[in-house]
Amino acid sequence: MKGLRKVLTPFAPDQSGAVGVLYDSAALIVIIDAGGCTGNICGFDEPRWQDTAAGIFSAGLRDMDAILGRDELLVKKIVKAHEAGEYKFTALVGTPVPAVIATDYNALTYMIERKTGKPCVAVSSNGMRLYDRGASDAYVRLFEKFAKDERPSDENTVGIFGALPLDMGRSSRDKVFEYYKKQGYGNVRMYGCGASLEDVMDASSNILNVAVSSCGIDIVKKLNSRFGTEYKIEDPAVFDLVIPEGRTLVVHDEVAGYSIRNKSGSDVTAATFFTLHDELKQEGDLILTEEDEFTHLVMNGGFDNLVCDATYLPLIPDYKGRVMILPHYAVSSAGDDS
């Protein structure tokens, strides 16, 4: 039945992905909602909120605010928030409310910049897409706004995109960091998870950019187009995963599946509930939308091995093949970030 979920909970939405990218950027992050979306992001989708402070605020919209579009009231709130803390810019993150009332983000951004004297970036997420699309949009908006034109390339510096908590846990991020350190890069900039706004401004100096998950693909391609920066699409965190002989199904982020296939050289099919870019897709790869599709694929696909988050396993109690657990926080809210 379309839309029926008996096991899986709703996956993290696009506004959560956008906040994940902006979390470490010293921004005043304003989620344009009545409060519920902000609560979900801080309570469930952003594990860093438990131990690291960030300037995340709810617009606190009431019914009449949404109906009448009281933008001036929102701007006043944002000005007061800037006065109460030290933030380098404002980041607006959309939810279903501004999507329904057709909020003019360009006008709102202009008003905020005039009143605060600081830059403003708007991500028009709408809560109807999944986290990877919101994170991708946030990367693009952030670098469009702040990345400075041509800086001398630094052969010592690599930019990492997509190593967000929603994509991978702390141990996987550590693997990514250490992998590129061993590759000879003394400066590993993990954008969205440790890199500063100054690192964003200096992005044109990166000798290489790497998309380690789906949400990093669009931005590394745009930076290649703008600055000519070489890019790779790979997830070193899965390089040490030993795949047994036989046919293997990977249900995860598309870059994880792509990297496992390339590194192992095995017969690997990639499936995902999230984005699947054409350039990574091979015959048999597919996007899943329903629980029943996952169950049918695993039970009837003739796969000897399955790589996935443990959350999926109750959907296939009779599967007799080998199972390798690869956590995906956006699916299960489980990992090693707590």
N, C-alpha and C positions, 0 to 999 in steps of 0.2 A: 504494500500500500504506500502510495507516494507520501512522503513526509513523516511516516510513522517511525518513531524511535522507541524501541523497547529496551535497548541497552545503552546506546551512545547518547550522551548529553549534547546540547547545542555547542558547536565549536566556537572558539573565540572570534568575535566579529571584527570588522575592519577598524573601528575606532580604537580597539585594544592594540592592534598592530601599529597604528599611528602613534599612540602614546609610547609604545615600546621603543620606537625609533627616537622620539624626542626626549625620552626620560633623562638622559645624561647630558643634555645640551644647555643647561642653565637657563631654560625657558620658563616663562609663566605659561603653563599649559592650561587652557580653558576649554573644558568639555561643555559644549552647548547643549545642555539637557536640564531636566528638572531635578536630577540627583541620582536617579537609579542607575544610569549608565556609568557614572563615576564610581558608584559603589561596587558595581560588578568588576570594573577595571582594577580598582585598588584592592578589592577583597579576593578576587579570583584569578585575574589574568595577568597581573604584574607582580611576580614574587619579590622583586626588589623593594616594593613598598613596605615589606615587613621589617626591613632593616636599613634602608637608605632613604633619606629625605629627598623629596622633589616637590616642586611647586605645581601641584595638580589641584585645580579648582573646578567646581561645578558652576555653571552659569546660574543655577537655581531658578530656572524659568517657571513661572506660574502660568496658569491657563491663559490669562489675559495678556501676559507678556508675549506668549506665542501667537495668540490671535491677532494682536495689534502690532506685533513686530517692534517692540520697544527697544530698539538698538541703542538709543542714547543711555538708557538705564544700564545696559550691559557694559557700555564703554565706561561709565562712571565707576562701576564695580571694578573693572580692570585697572583703571587709574589708581584706585585706592589700594589694590593688591600690589601694584608696583611700588607704591609709596611705603608699603609695609615690608617689602623684601627686596633683595638685590637680584634682579633678573635681567638678562641681556636682550631678550626679545619676548614677544607674545606669540604663542602658537594656539590657534583655534582648531579644535577637533570637532567635526560634525557628528551628529547622531540622527535618528529618525525624525526628531522634531524639526530641526532646520531644513531637512530634506523635504518634509511635507509642506512647510510654509514657504519654500523657495527662498531661503535666506540669501541675500546678495553678499557673498563673501568679499568681493572686490571693494564694495562700498564700506563694509564693516572694517576691513583691513585698513582702508584709507583713514577712516575716522579714528581708529585706535592709534595709528602711527602719528596722526596730528596731535592727539591729546597726550600721548605718553612720550613722544619724541624718540621712540625706539622702534626697530623693525617689527613687522608682524607677518607671520606665515599662516596660511589657512589650508587645512586638509579637509576636503569636502566628503568625508566618510559619511555613510548613511545607515550603518547598522544592518544592512541587508546583504552585504558581502562578507567574506571571511577575512581573517586577520592578515593574511599575506598580501592582499590587495591594498588594505589600508597602510601597511608598513611600506609597501612599494611606493605608493603615492606620497607618503611622508618623506621618504628618502629624496624623491624627485623634487618636491617643493622646497625642502631644506637646502639642497645643493643649488637649485636654481637661484635661491635668494642670496646665499652666502658664499658660495665657492668663487674665489677670485680668479680672474683670467691669468693666463700663463705665468706660472712660477717655474724656476729651473727644476728639472727632474732630479730626484734624490734616489740613487740606486739602492739606498739603504732602507727605503720606506715602501711598505705595502699597505693597501687599504682593504679591510675586510668588511663585507656587507652581508647582513642576514644572520649574524650570530646572536640573535635576540633570545631572551629567555623563552619566548613562545616557540622558537625553533629548536633550541637545544639547551640542555642543562649545563651547569657549571663545569662538570668534568669534560664534556664535549667541547665547550668553548676553550678550556685549557689545552685540549689536544690540538685545536686549530691554532691557537697562539704559539704553542711550542713547535708545531710543525713548520710554521713559517720562520720562526727563530732559527731552527736547524737548517732552513733553506738559505740562511745568510742575511735575512732582513733584521737589522737591529731595531727598527722602529715599526712595530705592527699596530696599525690604527684600526681598532675594532669599532666601526661606526655604529652608533646606537647602543653600544655596551662598553663604555669606557672612554671612547674618543671625545675630545672636547669640541666646542664650537670653533676654536682656533684651528683644530685639525680639519674641520669642514672647510674653512676658508682657504686652507693650504692644500686642498685636495689635488690641485693640478700638479703638485710636486711628486705625487705617488708614481713610482716607476711601474707599479702593477696594482690592479684592483681585482678582487676576487669575490664572486657571489657564492657564498657557502650554503645558501638556501634560496628558495624561489623568489622571496621578496627583494633579493639583491640583484636580480638579473636585469631589470629595466634600468636601474641607475648605473650599473657598470657599463652598459651599452651606451647610455647617454653621455657619460663622462668620456668614453672612447670617441664618440662623435664630436664632442666639444673640445677636448684637449688632446685627443689621439692616444690616450693612455691604454696600454695593453690590458686585456682582462682575461680571466679564466673563470670557468664555472665548475667548482668542485667542492666537496665536503671532506676534508682530511680526517674528520672525526670518525668516519666509517671505514677508513682505509685498512684498519687492523681487524675488521670483521672477516672471519674465515667462513667462506661459503662452501658447504659440502657439495659433492657431485649431484647432478640432477637439475631439474628445472626449478627455478627460484622465483617467487613473487615477493616484491618489496612494496608494502603499503605504507607510505610515509610522505615526506616532502619530496618533490620531484628531483631535486639535486642529490638527495641521499640515494634514491634509486639509480640515478644516472651515474653517480660516483661508484656505487657498488658494482654496477655492470662493467664500467670501464676498468676498475681496479682488479676485479676477480677474473674477468674474461669468461665468465660463466654464462649460461643461458638464463638471463634475468629479465623478467617483465616488471615494469614499474606501474603502479596504480596509486592514485591519490584522491583524496576528497577536496584537494585544494587546486591551485593553478597548475596547468601542464602546458609549458611553452612548446611551440612546434619544433624549435631547433633542438630540443632534447628528446622529443618523442620518437620512438621507434615502433615498428609494427607490433601490435599487441598491447602497447601501453594505453591506458585509459583513465578517464576521470570518473570517480564514483560519486553518486549523489544519495543513494539509499542504502540502508543496512542490508536489505535483501540482495542488492547487487554484489556487495562484498561477500556475503555467504555463498551466493551462487558461483562467483568467480573462484573462490578458494576450493569449494567442494567439487566443482566440475571442471576445473582448469587443468587437472593433471599435474599439479605442482608438488615436488618433493620437499621443498623448503619454503618457509614463510618467514619473512622479516617484517615485524610490525609492533605497534604499541600493544601492551598487554590488555588495554581496554577492549580491543576487538575480539579477544579470544572467546568470551561467552557466546558470540554469534556463530562459532564453529566448533561446538563441543565434540563433534564426531570426526574432526580432521585428524588423520593418522600420520601426517608428515612431520618433519622436524620444524620446530618453531624457535626463532631467535628474537628475543625481545629488544626492540630499539625504541626507547621512550620518545614521545612527541607531546610536549607540554600543552600545546594548543588543543590536543585531543583529550588528554586525560587529567591535566592539572597535576600530574605526578612527574617527579624527576628528582634531581639532586640540587635544587636551588634553595631549599628550605634550611 
